[in-house]
């Protein structure tokens, strides 16, 4: 018997209201993501890519349908349960890094561990280990302003990894980088996928970036486009 998908999306819908207009961003979307799979989400602006990522990460709620992760129906969690689930399950990687400029790299990476009840020494050890995974052992004491864009994104990836999440959500992770740095970040994501077995969902407009994934899912008007993979 084959293993159940890690992530199951069933008939998911999401509507935003702008003035008197209703914008149906997701319209009955269904898809499965296998454990350990690297998936690229592509589609035109407004097709629902980032909205789907926000729903998968528990940052927003749907209007209908279900998201099931490892057998857990996310919509059944209350606010505190959802925060705890998100902290232990999801690692977020954003286009613009979202590092705090007044904290050193290692301190930025430590931030997600504040919810884990760990001592200061263990938090620091884990943060340094995560920086080692992304090749920044020698930049742990540098502030974001002292790092290149590619290095800042590596710190952000280390921050996403430090809690050992079940899956990573990356929203245009190379969108603000030059081609060389973008390639290095894609190499890193590929290594995390291959060597650590991380499940990764990446929103991208770049066909070069998408080609690094195991599978490409094209979204069109809030649905999975048929006949394209």
N, C-alpha and C positions, 0 to 999 in steps of 0.2 A: 504494500500500500504506500503510495507516495505521500510525502510530508505535506501537511496543510500549508497554504501560503502564510507568510509572516503577516502581511497586510492584505486585508480584504475590504474593498470599497464597494458598497452595494446601493445602487439607485440614489446616489448622492445629489442633493440639490442645494443651491445657495443663491439667494436674491438680495441685491442691494437696492435701496430706495434713494434716488437722487431727485429731490424736489417732488414733483408729481410723477416722475418716471420710475418704473421698476426695471432693473437690469438683471436679467437671469444669467448669472455668470456660470453656474453649473446646472446642468439639466439632465438628471437621471444618470449620472456617470457611474460606471461599474468597472473595476479592474482589480487584478491580483498582483502582488509583488512577492516573489519567493525570498526566503531567507538567504542572505548572502548575495543577492542580485544587485547589479549596478544598472540603474535605469535612468535614462535621460528623458525628460519631458520637454517637448517642443510644440510650437504653435504660434500663431500670430498674437500680437498684443490684444488682450481682452478675451483670449480663448479659455482662460481659467487656470493657467499654470500656477501662478503664485497663490491664488485663492485655494487651490487644492493642497498646496504645500502647507499653508497656514492651518487648514483643517486637519491634515495628517499630523501636524505637530501639536494639536490641541491649543493653538493660539486663537482660534475662532470656532464658533459652533455652526453646524449646518442647519438648514431649514427642513431637511428631510433626508431619509436614507440612513445608512450606518457605515461607520468605520470600525473594523475589528482588527486589533493588533495582538497577535499571540493569544487569541481567544478572548481578549478583553474588548467589550463594546465601549468605545470611548465616550459616547453620548450618555452613558449611564452613570458616569462619574460626576460627583458634585465638585464645587470649586476647589476645595482643599485636596481632594483625591486627584483631581486633574493636574494640579500643580505638582504634586508628588510624583504622579505618573510621568509627567513631562520631564521633570528633573532627572529621573532615573532611566528614561527610555529614549529620549530624543536628543541628538546633537545638532545644533543649528549652525550653518555657515552662510553668511550674508555677503552680498556684493561689496559692501562698504565697510567690512571688518567689525565695526562697532566696538572698538577697543577704547578703554578709558585712558585719555592722554596723560593723566596724572599718576598712573600706575605703571610699574615696570612690567615687562613681558610676563615674567613668572607670576606676578600678582594678578594680572589680567586672566591668566590661565586658571588660577586658583578660585576665581569668583564662583563658578558653579558648585564648588565643593562646600560652600558655606551652608547649604541646606542638608549636608550629610552628617553633621555632628562629629566631624573628625577634628583631631587636635591639630595645632598649627604645624607641627613637624611633619605629620603624615600628609597634610594638604600640600606642603612645600615639596615633599618627595614625589608625590603624584604629579604635581605640576611640572617638575623638572623632568620626570620620565616622559610626560606627554610632549614636552619641548624636544626631548631627544628623538622621539618618533618622527618629528617633522624636520629634524636636522638643524635645530637652533639651540643646541646646548650652550654655544658661546655667545648667545644674545639674550640670555635670561634676565640680565640686569639692565637691559636697554629699555628706554621709554619708546612708545610708538613713534614719536617724532624723530627718533634716531634710526628708524628702520626704513627700508625700502617698502614699496607697496606689496611686493611679493612676500617679503618677510612678515609684514603685518598680517597678510592672509594666512601665512603659516602659523602665526601665533593664534589667530582666530580658529584655525583647524585644531590646534592643540587644545584650545579651550573647549571645543566641541567634543574632543576625544576623552578629556580628563575624567569624565564620569563613567567611561566605558559604556556608552549608550547602545541600545539595541539597533538603532538605525540612525543614519545621518541624512539631514535635509539640507541641500545646498541650492541657494537661489542665486543664479548667475555668478558663481564663485570666481570666474575669470573676467567678468564684465568690465572691471575697472583697471585691468592690468595690461601691460605691453605684451606683445606676442611671446617673447622669451619667458617672462614671468608666468604668463598664462600656461605655457607648456609645462613648466616646472610644477605648477599647482595641479594640473591634470595628471602628471606623472605620479605625484604624491597621492592623489585620490585613488589612482589605479593600484598603487602599492598597498594602500590601506585595505582596498577591496580584496586583492589577491592574497596578501600575507596575513592579514588579520581577519579576513572573512566578513568585513563590514558590509552591511546592506546600505546602499547609497541611492537616494533619489535626487537627481540634479535637474533643475530648470535651466535651460540654456537656449539662446538664439543661435549659437555657434554650431555649425555642422561638424567642424573639427573637434569641438569638445564632445558633442554627442556621439561621435564615432568611437570614443573611448569606452562607452557603456556596453553592457551585454545586450541591451535592448533599448530601442527608441519608441516611446509612446507619443503619438501626435494627437494633440487636442484641437478640436474645432468646434467653436460655438458652444463650449461647455460640455462637450461629449468627447469620447475617444473616437478618433477618426477610424473608420472601418477600412480594412484592407491595406493598412500601412503599419509597418513595424521596423 
